[in-house]
Amino acid sequence: MKKISVSFFILIFTLGLFIGGSWAGSSSSPSGNEATATANQCPVKFDKHCDELGKKLPLWTILPFVGILLSIAIFPLVAPHFWHHHYPKVAAFWALIFALPFIYFYNSDAIHNILHIYMVDYIPFIIMLWALFTIAGGIVLTGNLQGRPIVNTILLLVGTVMASWVGTTGASMIMIRPVLRANASRRRKTHVICFFIFLVANIGGSLTPLGDPPLFLGFLHGVPFFWTFKLLPEMLFASSLLLIIFFLVDSFYYQQETHKENGKTNAEKSPIGLKGWHNFFFLAGVVGAILLSGILKWGAITIFGISIPKQNLFRDFMMILMGVLSLLTTQKNLRETNEFSWEPIKEVAYLFAGIFMTIIPALSILNAGSEGTFAFLVNAVNEPYHYYWISGGLSSFLDNAPTYLIFFKSALGKLQIPESLVRQILLCGGSDSISKEFISFLKAISIGSVFMGANTYIGNAPNFMVKSIAEEAGVAMPSFFGYIFKYSIPILIPLFIVVTFVFF
Amino acid sequence: MEKVFYELVIEGHVPVIKGFIFGLLEGSKRTGTVIVSRENNIKTETLGEVFMEWTHLHESLCHVVIEEDFLNVIKNGLEKTFHVLKLKLKEVRKIKKASFHFQYEVYAKKYGEEIKNIFKELPSQLKTSPDYQPKEESDTECTDIGSLASCHGYTLKAHGSVEGPIDVLLFFYKKIQEFELIKENSIALHFEN
């Protein structure tokens, strides 16, 4: 009951926005969705842009943001039980420590910024994650395959492809149990789960805004839905190399296994099947709603002084509807098979409520570009590969979604591009030097944030989920540093260096 | 009565040494325990010895554990065939006992029970160290696996060491090697004097 109430909290809150919107009075603005209104006007005309609030805010205002990210990074490792029971309080502590003085000193400016980030970023972000998670939780891959190298490689490939369409968390949830079942009788299977984290929980999600939370944040800030397909060469390159390495490593361990155990690895085989497949229709509904929100131009309504395009409200409503329909139409036992629970999404909802509050000063300062107190950072990061490594490096240890947003804003601030022009620039495909530079920066940020979320357990939300599920299934997962030293540094870092030379 | 074991350190190529020992025992119709240390994860060379071997500063050393009954046969055999095989017996040490350190961390009751049973059924000649105190915890509020604030509803953790006669210990060592969740260090030999 308690679990269901969490999902309904999100539902009711969003419906409240609809009602609130109509109460606040509809004010259709032709520039409601500024991004789409100016699309297809190439070359793009730039007006110098600078965030006024960002020029005023001192650097120490980002401390609560650093605090909450470090809490997410450190507490699960040093005090997992404390963290599990008290993370909402910790998130609230960091949020309030920023919000109260911010409101006191900046009054209406502060309230406007807070409402803006929650209504434009946080709520759609959580709704999208909730919908994908709910729908994916109703899809069950049944059957028991034998965990041979070729079978494991195919399972990872399927998960990698799926990740861009059901999200990395959803794909991890669908695929992790079939992978564990297939390898149940193998003694050495830790590497299978680590490669699963690389591919299914991270790199696979780089093709669409549905795939990985950073890319959806990009979408919410004007990146067209299909633009992320431009990351296909990088994604294909990295995932192909990883799959080849995986096949070789798994073959090596499998050979040792069969010699040692005299065929004990022959798990009972049963044919593979898909249950709850009707959820793919709801998934298509989510994709359709997101796509439509980028095409439709219905004007905007003002809610608490924040202009929100009507098509975005429609998108969020549709995503909730798809999630609810999935809940109503999927047999309970399918979710039980997936050991579906609201816990992962509840944790993301609480912690990101804190992250989005505390990220406000960092985004404003970065948006101010060389006139803000982050000028040193903005000026130091000049080349695409700088963005790739700095956004990737930070995504490895901090959550990759806020990291993406920070460097997205940093690139805009550096080039003094208003966010309203992002869509137009990306649709024009770089018809001038500033656009070209921004596109190359954005590619680097996207690749860095998504790919390098795999470097540690804390880089991306599904990493820890996969680790925990595998541990409870009897896999000896490496420690936090064990994962970095045995898997990330020898496998991922050389791969990312190669990606740098090939693509940047 | 417990068997007595010796460690022989023989200079020469490992396949030749193995061939020599097993050929000798086969030819003399003897059966018993011969353990090649390297193949059974028994700690042998020091870091210095490994370095010397890498740099070819000396021939490779093969550590073999044998029963007392074979000691004289092998010693004599090595002496008699030295001019042909060039295998040199560098050291003979009587083994007092053997031990290995292990640790485990388990997050499901099913596997926790399995591992607890393994140590409950420890052969009588073996004993665990006093610091082996399995710590079992249940957190009834950690029922679901999360993403950013995950915790386990069940945890069983322990570390310690097992010691006893090398033959029995090696048999137990191989048994727990089948359990991925138990992380075991290599076997250390303890010598008399």
Interface residues (C-beta under 8 A of the other chain):
Chain A: K3 I72 F75 P76 P80 H81 W83 H84 H85 Y87 T169 R187 R188 K189 T190 E261 E339 S341 W342 E343 P344 I345 K346 E347 V348 L351 D399 A461 P462 F464 M465 K467 S468 I469 E471 E472 A473 G474 V475 A476
Chain B: V106 Y107 A108 K110 Y111 D139 E141 C142 T143 D144 I145 G146 S147 L148 A149 S150 C151 H152 E178 E180 L181 K183
